[in-house]
Amino acid sequence: MEIIVVDGAREADTLDAVGHPDVIKLPSRRGRGVQMNLGAETATGDILLFLHADTKLPPNGLTLIKRCLDDVDIKAGAFTLSFDSAPLLLRMTLPAHEARCRLTRMPYGDQSIFMKRETFLQIGGYANYRIMEDADLMRRMKKAGMKIRILTEKVRTSPRRFEEKGVVRTLSENLAIVILFHLGVDPEKLADIYYGE
């Protein structure tokens, strides 16, 4: 098993925080797609797990991933989303998020997407987008007829962004960006909106 941390910040402060000698640390150009492609290119394992820095796997997460991908019909998967100590309003939105995810089979990156390396290469990896790279990847996989499984076990992610900007505002902005992406708006323009640039 390899742990690869890819940091797109100019300061590389995430890499500075990694103390374990066996962790592979990679500075990168900024952008989720770019960073995850670099990590995948560096990895040597048969299974790739894309784990955001503020998300925690369930205790048996790696076993669940292997068991899921032992099914040859399943090409990729992700976990169900939950939050660490989230505001009540945010927790109330989770059932709708989970229903959408199970209906569309299009998980987002904070659900810890995983797949076999051969599948990742076959689909062409992530687009080099700073945002919506996860939706783009899942859309291409579905178009190619690849089956995606959403595990019932939960990852826990930080509600930091919701707490900083407010739950209603953040949910509204996220929804607007998703809609604009599906309407064909350039993801780079969406990233400027999302990051306030």
Protein Blocks (a to p, Z undefined) as FASTA:
>chain_A
ZZddddfbfklmmmmmpmbfkbccddddedjklmmmmmmmmpmbfbdcdddfkbccdfkl
mmmmmmmmmpmkbmbdcdddddehiafklmmmmmmmmmmmmmnopacfklopaddfklmm
mnopaadbfbhklmmmmmmmmmnopacdddfbdcdddfklmmmnopklmmmmmmmmmmmm
mnopafklmmmmmnoZZ
